[in-house]
Amino acid sequence: MLEFLVGDNMRFVENIEKEEYENFTRNHPKSHFLQSYAWGEFCTVAKGQIAHYVGMKNDNEELVATALILEKKTPLGYSYGYAPRGFLIDYTNHAYLKVFTNYLKEYMQKNKYIYIKFDPDIKYQDIDAEGQPQANGENNYELYNYLLSLGYKHTGFYKLYEGNQPRYTFRINLKKSWAEVEAVFSKTFKKSIHRSEQYHIRMDNEVDVDGFYKLLTQNSTKDDFDPHSKEFYQHFVTKMGDNMKFFNAYINPQELLTQINEEIALQEASLVNNPKNAEDLKNKIARLNKEKDIFANYSDSEILICSLICTYTANRAWSLYIGSNDLANLTFAVSKCYYEAIKDAHSQGLDFFDLFGVVGDPHTTYKNLARIYDFKRKFGDEYIEFIGEFDLVNKKFLYKILPVLLKVYRKLRG
C-alpha cells in the first residue's frame, strides 16, 4: 500500500487492500454497489477501465473516506477518472470534504489526470410526482454551493439519462412492516400481482445468463436500445458474486392451456344459464380464446418469461437489469418479479429497494422513458432527484477539448 502524508493529521491512501476497503464500504450508511470493490473488478474486465481504490485516514489510522476511481486512458498520455456515485464520506463535514478534495487534486496532478467526475448518492431537493420542487421541502443547496466553492464544476440538472447514472429514481423504504411497504403500492400494481397468480408463475433464483440475455435482446428490439454483450453480463455475475441475485419467472403453457379450456367450458355453460350477463361472459370467453391461441404456439412444458437481476450492499438493494418477453406482459410476470425481489429485500432487513433510474420529466416523448416512469411510480414511496455530476478539473484546456478529441479518435478507430 502506497501512502503519503498530506497534513492536518489526515493521510491519503492509495491502493487500499480489498478487505479493508470492503469492511468500510459495505456497511457504510451511504453504501452503494457502484462504490464496491467488486464493481471496480467488474469494470476492469467488462469495460476496460482501471480501478483504483483510494481513501483518507485519520490520525488513528481509521478510514474516514473512500472512493472507487475508474480510470480511462486517452491517446494524449493523460487519463480521466470517474468515481461512480461519488465518495463515501460524511458530506456534512465540510472540513473532510475540503481536505479530501485537496488530496484528489494532488492525486490527479501526480497521475496525469485531466479530471475526475463524481455523482454522489445525495438528494438535491424534495420533489413532487411531476419532478417539481416541493414547497418547504428539504434540500442540499448548501452542499451544492460548497462543492462549487471547492472548485468542482457541475455538469447540469439534466432530466433524462444524459449522465453516467440516472439523476432520478424511486426508492422504497423497507424499514417498516411488510404491510406498511405494501400499503404504498398503487392499486394498479397490487391488482397486477393478484392477476399474476392465475397463471401459476413459478419463481426461482437460479443464475441463468443465457436465458436472461435471450429475453433482454427481445426487450432491446421492442424498446429501441442496444444491450451489452452476453459476456458483459457473464462478467457481472462472476465479479459481483453473492452481491447479486436473479429473480426468474416461468410459466407452463401446456398446463395453462388445460386450465383455459376448462374455464372456457365453464363460461360457455354460464352463458346458457345466465343470459342477463351475456355481454360480460362473451367478452371473457373472447379473452380466454385469445390467450388460448397464444399459449398454443408453445410446446414447452415450462419456459422462462422474465428475469430480473438485483444487486446489493450489506444494507441496500437495487434492481439493475431485466429481460422479458410478450408472455411476461400478458401474465404480469414483470410485476411479479419486482414484487418478489422487494419482498426478499425486506425479509433480509435491508434499508431500501432502489428501482435504479427514471426520468425527471414524466411527460417526455423520448423513446419509452415516460412509460418506464409510469411503471415504476406504481411501486410508490419516494421519488428522488440526485444532486448530479461534478467534475474536478486538473487540466482545463484538455478538459475543454477532450470530448471533441475522443469523438475524432473513436471515428478514426472505426
C-alpha positions as CSV (number, residue, x, y, z in Angstrom):
1,M,0.0,0.0,0.0
2,L,1.4,3.4,-1.0
3,E,0.8,6.2,1.4
4,F,1.9,9.8,1.6
5,L,1.2,12.3,4.4
6,V,-0.8,15.3,3.3
7,G,-1.2,17.2,6.5
8,D,-4.0,18.1,9.0
9,N,-3.5,14.7,10.7
10,M,-5.1,13.0,7.7
11,R,-3.4,10.6,5.4
12,F,-4.3,10.0,1.8
13,V,-4.2,6.3,0.9
14,E,-3.7,4.7,-2.5
15,N,-4.4,1.1,-3.3
16,I,-6.4,0.2,-0.2
17,E,-6.4,-3.5,0.3
18,K,-9.6,-5.3,-0.6
19,E,-10.5,-6.5,2.9
20,E,-10.0,-3.1,4.5
21,Y,-11.9,-1.3,1.6
22,E,-14.8,-3.7,1.8
23,N,-15.1,-3.5,5.6
24,F,-15.5,0.2,5.3
25,T,-17.7,0.4,2.2
26,R,-20.1,-2.5,2.6
27,N,-21.5,-1.3,5.9
28,H,-21.2,2.4,5.4
29,P,-24.6,4.2,5.9
30,K,-24.3,5.5,2.3
31,S,-23.0,2.3,0.8
32,H,-23.6,1.8,-2.9
33,F,-22.9,-1.1,-5.1
34,L,-21.3,1.2,-7.6
35,Q,-18.6,2.1,-5.0
36,S,-17.9,-1.6,-4.2
37,Y,-14.6,-3.3,-4.7
38,A,-16.4,-5.9,-6.8
39,W,-17.8,-3.2,-9.1
40,G,-14.3,-2.0,-9.7
41,E,-13.2,-5.5,-10.7
42,F,-16.2,-5.9,-13.0
43,C,-15.5,-2.6,-14.8
44,T,-11.9,-3.7,-15.3
45,V,-12.8,-6.8,-17.2
46,A,-16.0,-5.7,-18.8
47,K,-15.3,-2.1,-19.7
48,G,-11.5,-1.9,-19.9
49,Q,-11.3,0.7,-17.1
50,I,-8.6,0.7,-14.4
51,A,-9.9,0.5,-10.9
52,H,-8.2,2.5,-8.1
53,Y,-9.3,2.2,-4.5
54,V,-8.3,5.3,-2.6
55,G,-9.2,6.9,0.6
56,M,-8.4,9.0,3.6
57,K,-7.4,8.0,7.2
58,N,-7.5,10.0,10.4
59,D,-4.7,10.1,12.9
60,N,-6.0,6.8,14.4
61,E,-5.3,5.1,11.1
62,E,-9.1,4.7,10.6
63,L,-10.6,5.2,7.1
64,V,-13.0,8.2,7.1
65,A,-13.4,8.3,3.3
66,T,-13.1,6.1,0.3
67,A,-13.5,6.4,-3.5
68,L,-13.5,3.9,-6.3
69,I,-11.9,5.8,-9.2
70,L,-12.3,4.2,-12.6
71,E,-9.5,5.4,-14.9
72,K,-9.8,5.7,-18.6
73,K,-6.6,6.4,-20.5
74,T,-6.5,8.7,-23.6
75,P,-4.2,8.8,-26.6
76,L,-2.9,12.1,-25.2
77,G,-0.9,10.4,-22.5
78,Y,-3.4,11.7,-19.9
79,S,-6.3,9.9,-18.2
80,Y,-9.7,10.9,-16.9
81,G,-11.5,9.3,-13.9
82,Y,-15.0,8.5,-12.7
83,A,-16.0,7.9,-9.1
84,P,-19.4,6.3,-9.6
85,R,-22.0,7.6,-7.1
86,G,-19.3,9.7,-5.5
87,F,-17.2,9.3,-2.5
88,L,-18.1,7.5,0.8
89,I,-17.6,10.4,3.1
90,D,-19.5,12.5,5.6
91,Y,-20.8,15.2,3.3
92,T,-22.0,17.3,6.3
93,N,-18.3,17.6,7.4
94,H,-17.0,20.4,5.2
95,A,-13.5,20.1,6.7
96,Y,-13.3,16.5,5.5
97,L,-14.6,17.4,2.1
98,K,-12.1,20.2,1.7
99,V,-9.1,18.1,2.8
100,F,-10.2,15.1,0.6
101,T,-10.7,17.4,-2.4
102,N,-7.2,18.8,-2.0
103,Y,-5.8,15.3,-1.8
104,L,-7.6,14.4,-5.0
105,K,-6.1,17.5,-6.7
106,E,-2.6,16.3,-5.8
107,Y,-3.5,12.7,-6.9
108,M,-4.6,14.0,-10.3
109,Q,-1.5,16.1,-10.7
110,K,0.7,13.2,-9.8
111,N,-1.1,10.7,-12.0
112,K,-1.7,12.9,-15.1
113,Y,-5.5,13.1,-14.8
114,I,-7.4,15.6,-16.9
115,Y,-10.3,15.5,-14.4
116,I,-12.3,13.2,-12.1
117,K,-16.1,13.0,-12.3
118,F,-18.3,12.0,-9.4
119,D,-22.1,11.9,-8.9
120,P,-22.8,11.4,-5.2
121,D,-25.8,9.5,-3.8
122,I,-27.1,12.7,-2.4
123,K,-30.6,14.1,-2.8
124,Y,-30.7,17.6,-4.4
125,Q,-34.2,18.5,-3.2
126,D,-37.6,17.1,-2.3
127,I,-39.8,16.8,-5.4
128,D,-43.4,16.0,-6.2
129,A,-44.8,13.4,-8.7
130,E,-44.1,15.9,-11.5
131,G,-40.5,16.3,-10.6
132,Q,-41.0,19.8,-9.3
133,P,-39.6,21.1,-6.0
134,Q,-41.9,20.7,-3.0
135,A,-42.8,23.8,-1.2
136,N,-41.0,23.8,2.2
137,G,-39.2,20.6,1.3
138,E,-35.7,19.6,2.3
139,N,-32.8,20.3,0.0
140,N,-29.0,20.2,-0.3
141,Y,-28.5,23.6,-1.9
142,E,-25.8,24.5,0.6
143,L,-23.8,21.4,-0.2
144,Y,-24.2,22.1,-3.9
145,N,-22.8,25.6,-3.4
146,Y,-20.0,24.4,-1.2
147,L,-18.8,21.9,-3.7
148,L,-18.7,24.6,-6.3
149,S,-16.6,26.7,-3.9
150,L,-14.1,23.9,-3.7
151,G,-13.6,24.0,-7.4
152,Y,-16.0,21.3,-8.6
153,K,-17.8,22.0,-11.9
154,H,-21.5,20.9,-12.0
155,T,-22.4,19.4,-15.4
156,G,-26.1,20.3,-15.3
157,F,-29.5,19.4,-14.0
158,Y,-30.4,17.0,-16.8
159,K,-33.8,15.4,-16.8
160,L,-33.3,12.2,-18.9
161,Y,-30.4,9.8,-19.0
162,E,-27.7,12.2,-20.2
163,G,-25.2,11.4,-17.4
164,N,-23.3,8.3,-16.3
165,Q,-26.1,7.3,-13.9
166,P,-29.8,8.3,-13.7
167,R,-30.4,11.5,-11.8
168,Y,-33.8,10.4,-10.7
169,T,-35.1,7.2,-9.1
170,F,-37.8,5.7,-6.9
171,R,-36.8,4.2,-3.6
172,I,-39.0,2.0,-1.4
173,N,-38.3,2.4,2.3
174,L,-38.1,-1.1,3.8
175,K,-37.5,-0.1,7.4
176,K,-41.1,-0.8,8.3
177,S,-43.5,-3.7,8.4
178,W,-44.3,-5.6,5.1
179,A,-47.9,-4.5,5.4
180,E,-46.7,-0.8,5.5
181,V,-44.5,-1.5,2.5
182,E,-47.4,-2.9,0.5
183,A,-49.6,0.0,1.5
184,V,-47.5,2.4,-0.7
185,F,-48.0,0.2,-3.8
186,S,-50.6,1.5,-6.2
187,K,-53.9,-0.2,-6.6
188,T,-52.9,-1.0,-10.2
189,F,-49.7,-2.7,-9.1
190,K,-51.4,-4.7,-6.4
191,K,-54.1,-5.7,-8.9
192,S,-51.4,-6.9,-11.4
193,I,-49.8,-9.1,-8.7
194,H,-53.2,-10.6,-7.9
195,R,-53.8,-11.3,-11.6
196,S,-50.4,-12.9,-12.0
197,E,-51.4,-15.7,-9.6
198,Q,-53.9,-17.1,-12.1
199,Y,-51.0,-18.0,-14.4
200,H,-49.3,-20.2,-11.7
201,I,-45.9,-18.4,-12.3
202,R,-43.0,-20.3,-10.8
203,M,-40.2,-18.3,-9.3
204,D,-36.6,-19.2,-8.7
205,N,-33.2,-17.6,-8.2
206,E,-31.1,-19.7,-10.5
207,V,-28.2,-17.9,-12.3
208,D,-29.2,-18.1,-16.0
209,V,-27.2,-15.7,-18.1
210,D,-28.2,-17.4,-21.4
211,G,-31.9,-17.2,-20.6
212,F,-31.7,-13.7,-19.3
213,Y,-29.8,-12.5,-22.4
214,K,-32.3,-14.1,-24.7
215,L,-35.1,-12.1,-23.0
216,L,-33.0,-9.0,-22.9
217,T,-32.4,-8.9,-26.7
218,Q,-36.2,-9.2,-27.1
219,N,-36.6,-6.1,-24.9
220,S,-33.9,-4.2,-26.8
221,T,-35.7,-4.7,-30.1
222,K,-39.0,-3.6,-28.7
223,D,-37.8,-0.7,-26.6
224,D,-35.1,0.6,-29.0
225,F,-31.9,0.3,-27.0
226,D,-28.6,-1.5,-27.6
227,P,-27.8,-4.2,-25.0
228,H,-24.4,-5.0,-23.8
229,S,-22.8,-8.3,-25.0
230,K,-23.6,-11.5,-23.2
231,E,-20.0,-11.6,-22.0
232,F,-20.7,-8.3,-20.2
233,Y,-23.4,-9.9,-18.0
234,Q,-21.3,-13.1,-17.5
235,H,-18.6,-10.9,-16.1
236,F,-21.1,-9.1,-13.9
237,V,-22.3,-12.4,-12.4
238,T,-18.7,-13.6,-11.9
239,K,-17.4,-10.5,-10.2
240,M,-20.5,-9.5,-8.2
241,G,-21.0,-13.0,-6.9
242,D,-23.0,-13.0,-3.7
243,N,-23.8,-9.3,-4.2
244,M,-26.3,-10.1,-7.0
245,K,-29.4,-12.2,-7.3
246,F,-31.6,-13.4,-10.2
247,F,-35.4,-13.4,-9.9
248,N,-36.7,-15.7,-12.7
249,A,-40.4,-16.2,-13.7
250,Y,-41.6,-19.3,-15.5
251,I,-44.9,-20.5,-16.9
252,N,-46.1,-23.9,-18.1
253,P,-48.0,-23.2,-21.4
254,Q,-49.5,-26.7,-21.6
255,E,-50.8,-26.6,-18.1
256,L,-52.3,-23.1,-18.8
257,L,-54.0,-24.4,-22.0
258,T,-55.7,-27.1,-20.0
259,Q,-56.8,-24.6,-17.4
260,I,-58.1,-22.2,-20.1
261,N,-60.1,-24.9,-21.9
262,E,-61.7,-25.8,-18.6
263,E,-62.5,-22.2,-17.9
264,I,-64.0,-21.6,-21.4
265,A,-66.3,-24.6,-20.9
266,L,-67.5,-23.2,-17.6
267,Q,-68.1,-19.8,-19.1
268,E,-70.0,-21.2,-22.1
269,A,-72.2,-23.1,-19.7
270,S,-72.8,-19.9,-17.7
271,L,-73.7,-18.2,-20.9
272,V,-76.6,-20.6,-21.5
273,N,-77.8,-20.3,-17.9
274,N,-77.3,-16.6,-17.4
275,P,-78.4,-14.7,-20.5
276,K,-78.6,-11.4,-18.5
277,N,-74.8,-11.5,-18.2
278,A,-74.3,-12.5,-21.8
279,E,-72.1,-9.4,-22.8
280,D,-69.7,-9.9,-19.9
281,L,-69.4,-13.6,-20.4
282,K,-68.9,-13.3,-24.2
283,N,-66.0,-10.8,-23.5
284,K,-64.5,-13.1,-21.0
285,I,-64.7,-16.1,-23.4
286,A,-63.2,-14.0,-26.2
287,R,-60.2,-13.1,-23.9
288,L,-59.7,-16.7,-23.0
289,N,-59.7,-17.8,-26.6
290,K,-57.1,-15.1,-27.4
291,E,-54.9,-16.4,-24.6
292,K,-55.5,-20.0,-25.8
293,D,-54.3,-19.1,-29.2
294,I,-51.2,-17.5,-27.8
295,F,-50.2,-20.4,-25.5
296,A,-51.0,-22.9,-28.2
297,N,-47.9,-21.7,-30.0
298,Y,-45.6,-23.1,-27.3
299,S,-45.0,-26.8,-26.9
300,D,-42.6,-26.5,-24.0
301,S,-43.7,-27.7,-20.6
302,E,-42.1,-24.7,-19.0
303,I,-40.5,-21.5,-20.3
304,L,-38.6,-18.6,-18.8
305,I,-40.5,-15.4,-19.5
306,C,-38.9,-12.8,-17.2
307,S,-35.6,-12.4,-15.5
308,L,-34.7,-9.6,-13.1
309,I,-31.2,-9.1,-11.7
310,C,-30.7,-7.2,-8.5
311,T,-27.6,-6.2,-6.7
312,Y,-26.8,-5.4,-3.0
313,T,-24.6,-4.0,-0.4
314,A,-24.9,-5.1,3.2
315,N,-27.9,-2.8,3.9
316,R,-29.3,-1.8,0.5
317,A,-30.8,-3.3,-2.7
318,W,-31.1,-2.1,-6.3
319,S,-33.0,-3.6,-9.3
320,L,-30.5,-3.4,-12.2
321,Y,-31.2,-5.4,-15.3
322,I,-34.3,-7.0,-16.6
323,G,-35.3,-9.2,-19.6
324,S,-38.8,-10.1,-20.5
325,N,-41.0,-11.2,-23.4
326,D,-44.6,-10.6,-24.5
327,L,-45.7,-13.6,-22.4
328,A,-44.3,-11.7,-19.3
329,N,-46.6,-8.8,-20.1
330,L,-49.6,-11.0,-20.7
331,T,-49.1,-12.8,-17.4
332,F,-48.0,-9.8,-15.3
333,A,-44.7,-11.6,-14.6
334,V,-42.7,-8.4,-14.7
335,S,-44.7,-7.1,-11.7
336,K,-44.4,-10.4,-10.1
337,C,-40.5,-10.4,-10.3
338,Y,-40.3,-6.9,-8.8
339,Y,-42.7,-7.8,-6.1
340,E,-40.7,-10.9,-5.1
341,A,-37.4,-9.0,-5.2
342,I,-38.8,-6.2,-2.9
343,K,-40.3,-8.8,-0.6
344,D,-37.0,-10.7,-0.5
345,A,-35.0,-7.5,0.3
346,H,-37.5,-6.7,3.1
347,S,-37.1,-10.1,4.6
348,Q,-33.3,-9.5,4.7
349,G,-33.8,-6.4,6.8
350,L,-32.4,-4.0,4.2
351,D,-32.9,-0.3,4.3
352,F,-34.4,0.3,0.9
353,F,-35.1,-1.1,-2.5
354,D,-34.0,1.2,-5.3
355,L,-35.6,0.9,-8.7
356,F,-32.5,2.4,-10.3
357,G,-33.5,5.1,-12.6
358,V,-36.4,7.0,-14.0
359,V,-36.6,10.4,-15.8
360,G,-37.1,13.8,-14.2
361,D,-39.7,14.7,-16.9
362,P,-42.6,12.3,-16.5
363,H,-44.1,13.5,-19.8
364,T,-41.1,13.1,-22.1
365,T,-41.8,11.8,-25.5
366,Y,-38.2,10.4,-25.9
367,K,-38.3,6.7,-26.6
368,N,-40.3,4.8,-23.9
369,L,-38.9,6.7,-20.9
370,A,-42.3,8.0,-19.8
371,R,-43.7,4.5,-19.8
372,I,-40.8,3.3,-17.6
373,Y,-41.6,6.2,-15.2
374,D,-45.3,5.3,-15.2
375,F,-44.5,1.7,-14.4
376,K,-42.0,2.4,-11.6
377,R,-44.2,5.0,-9.9
378,K,-46.7,2.3,-9.2
379,F,-44.4,1.0,-6.6
380,G,-44.9,4.2,-4.7
381,D,-42.7,5.7,-1.9
382,E,-40.1,8.3,-2.6
383,Y,-39.3,10.0,-6.0
384,I,-35.7,11.2,-5.6
385,E,-33.7,13.8,-7.5
386,F,-30.0,13.4,-7.1
387,I,-27.6,16.3,-6.9
388,G,-26.0,15.4,-10.2
389,E,-22.5,15.1,-11.7
390,F,-19.5,17.2,-10.7
391,D,-16.1,17.4,-12.4
392,L,-12.9,18.2,-10.5
393,V,-10.7,19.6,-13.3
394,N,-6.9,19.4,-13.3
395,K,-6.1,20.3,-16.9
396,K,-8.6,23.0,-18.1
397,F,-7.6,23.2,-21.7
398,L,-7.6,19.4,-22.2
399,Y,-10.8,19.1,-20.3
400,K,-12.4,21.6,-22.8
401,I,-11.2,19.9,-25.9
402,L,-11.4,16.3,-24.7
403,P,-14.9,15.5,-26.0
404,V,-14.0,16.6,-29.5
405,L,-10.7,14.7,-29.5
406,L,-12.3,11.5,-28.2
407,K,-15.0,11.7,-30.9
408,V,-12.4,12.1,-33.6
409,Y,-10.3,9.3,-32.2
410,R,-13.2,6.9,-32.0
411,K,-14.3,7.7,-35.5
412,L,-10.7,7.0,-36.8
413,R,-10.7,3.7,-35.0
414,G,-13.9,2.8,-36.7
